[in-house]
Amino acid sequence: MKVILANPRGFCAGVNMAIEVVNEVLRRKGPPVYVFHEIVHNKHVVDDFRARGVTFVNSIDEVPEGELVVYSAHGVSPEVRSSSRTRRLYEVDATCPLVHKVHAQVIRYARDGYTIIFIGHRNHDEAVGTVGEAPDRIVVVEDAEEAEKLDFPPGTKLAFTTQTTLSLSDANRVIEVLKRKFPDIRFPQKEDICYATTNRQNAVSTWAPEVDVVLVIGSKNSSNSQRLVDRAIEAGKRGYLIDDASELNPEWLTGVKVVLVTAGASAPDHLVQQLLERLKVEFGAQIETRELVREDIDFELPKSVRQLPVLHV
């Protein structure tokens, strides 16, 4: 069996930053550390932090008054920040800067009197946080069918933004509908879908025609990981999303000669290496690494972390 190992894959700059934020808070403060929602959508990352004294909460009310809270990479609404201040919490913001950019766009459009169409998955943490910036001025659409049904009074000023982890092809289908129905709609000069999501999806689209099966390392609640499977299916290939090597079903690879392996932006690379080892042992896999584009982006730790005293070395 031949395995094409896609690069780039796995952690993006935003995920790296968010994980390093929690690591640094643990180093400087020590447990307990509270994180609002999963820091990133990956089971292994979350389980590792839990074992080291991190508590993940879905409500700010679960954080004891006066404690420290870390906001996840997906961002939070102003309502959450207000609740934190009411409880006198020390706030550490691990929101991806690219998500912050979308929040800023929403705030600006709302201030200028626009009704905003947010293209995304309405129950995703990122969407909930973004919509919270201007809940009375945002309409969420998940697909082209929903976009077709939109109707606004004449003269309504419209703008759209997108979730950063969407499928490029899905987002473009919605955008085409919006531009056709509302020719004067405003939108960001640069697309909101993040560079890492774009690169990983493009890699699958580029190399999927050469393979029989695409294996994606990532958790089921990871939007960007799910989109990689979608790209494989769009290319007419079988695609499977697995948390780690233990979830690989050997029957998927019966008679298979070429496999593409990649990972979502929140999946640790050691899980990819474990999958490769299993493919080598059980299928005699020969690994060929291919690089579509080189990523060299890094995000600095937020000031709220750098100001913490170092208590634990």
Secondary structure as the mmCIF struct_conf table of DSSP 4:
data_model
#
loop_
_struct_conf.conf_type_id
_struct_conf.id
_struct_conf.beg_label_comp_id
_struct_conf.beg_label_asym_id
_struct_conf.beg_label_seq_id
_struct_conf.end_label_comp_id
_struct_conf.end_label_asym_id
_struct_conf.end_label_seq_id
STRN STRN1 LYS A 2 ASN A 7
BEND BEND1 PRO A 8 PRO A 8
BEND BEND2 GLY A 10 GLY A 10
HELX_RH_AL_P HELX_RH_AL_P1 ALA A 13 ARG A 28
TURN_TY1_P TURN_TY1_P1 LYS A 29 LYS A 29
BEND BEND3 PRO A 31 PRO A 31
STRN STRN2 VAL A 33 PHE A 36
BEND BEND4 HIS A 37 HIS A 37
BEND BEND5 ILE A 39 HIS A 41
HELX_RH_AL_P HELX_RH_AL_P2 LYS A 43 ALA A 51
TURN_TY1_P TURN_TY1_P2 ARG A 52 GLY A 53
STRN STRN3 VAL A 54 VAL A 57
BEND BEND6 ASN A 58 SER A 59
HELX_RH_3T_P HELX_RH_3T_P1 ILE A 60 GLU A 62
BEND BEND7 VAL A 63 VAL A 63
HELX_LH_PP_P HELX_LH_PP_P1 PRO A 64 PRO A 64
TURN_TY1_P TURN_TY1_P3 GLU A 65 GLY A 66
STRN STRN4 LEU A 68 TYR A 71
TURN_TY1_P TURN_TY1_P4 ALA A 73 HIS A 74
HELX_RH_AL_P HELX_RH_AL_P3 PRO A 78 THR A 86
TURN_TY1_P TURN_TY1_P5 ARG A 87 ARG A 88
HELX_LH_PP_P HELX_LH_PP_P2 LEU A 89 LEU A 89
STRN STRN5 TYR A 90 ASP A 93
HELX_RH_AL_P HELX_RH_AL_P4 PRO A 97 ARG A 111
TURN_TY1_P TURN_TY1_P6 ASP A 112 GLY A 113
STRN STRN6 THR A 115 ILE A 119
BEND BEND8 GLY A 120 GLY A 120
TURN_TY1_P TURN_TY1_P7 ARG A 122 ASN A 123
BEND BEND9 HIS A 124 HIS A 124
HELX_RH_AL_P HELX_RH_AL_P5 ASP A 125 VAL A 131
TURN_TY1_P TURN_TY1_P8 GLY A 132 GLU A 133
BEND BEND10 ALA A 134 ALA A 134
TURN_TY1_P TURN_TY1_P9 PRO A 135 ARG A 137
STRN STRN7 ILE A 138 VAL A 141
BEND BEND11 ASP A 143 ASP A 143
HELX_RH_AL_P HELX_RH_AL_P6 ALA A 144 GLU A 148
TURN_TY1_P TURN_TY1_P10 LYS A 149 LYS A 149
TURN_TY1_P TURN_TY1_P11 PRO A 154 GLY A 155
STRN STRN8 LEU A 158 THR A 162
TURN_TY1_P TURN_TY1_P12 THR A 164 THR A 165
HELX_RH_AL_P HELX_RH_AL_P7 LEU A 168 LYS A 181
TURN_TY1_P TURN_TY1_P13 PRO A 183 ASP A 184
STRN STRN9 ARG A 186 ARG A 186
BEND BEND12 GLN A 189 LYS A 190
BEND BEND13 ASP A 192 ILE A 193
HELX_RH_AL_P HELX_RH_AL_P8 TYR A 195 TRP A 207
HELX_RH_3T_P HELX_RH_3T_P2 ALA A 208 GLU A 210
BEND BEND14 ASP A 212 ASP A 212
STRN STRN10 VAL A 213 ILE A 217
TURN_TY1_P TURN_TY1_P14 LYS A 220 ASN A 221
HELX_RH_AL_P HELX_RH_AL_P9 SER A 223 GLU A 234
TURN_TY1_P TURN_TY1_P15 ALA A 235 GLY A 236
STRN STRN11 ARG A 238 ILE A 242
BEND BEND15 ASP A 243 ASP A 244
HELX_RH_3T_P HELX_RH_3T_P3 ALA A 245 GLU A 247
HELX_RH_3T_P HELX_RH_3T_P4 PRO A 250 LEU A 253
TURN_TY1_P TURN_TY1_P16 THR A 254 GLY A 255
STRN STRN12 VAL A 258 ALA A 263
TURN_TY1_P TURN_TY1_P17 ALA A 265 SER A 266
BEND BEND16 ALA A 267 ALA A 267
HELX_RH_AL_P HELX_RH_AL_P10 ASP A 269 PHE A 283
STRN STRN13 GLN A 286 GLU A 291
BEND BEND17 LEU A 292 LEU A 292
HELX_LH_PP_P HELX_LH_PP_P3 GLU A 300 PRO A 302
HELX_RH_AL_P HELX_RH_AL_P11 LYS A 303 ARG A 306
TURN_TY1_P TURN_TY1_P18 GLN A 307 GLN A 307
BEND BEND18 LEU A 308 LEU A 308
#
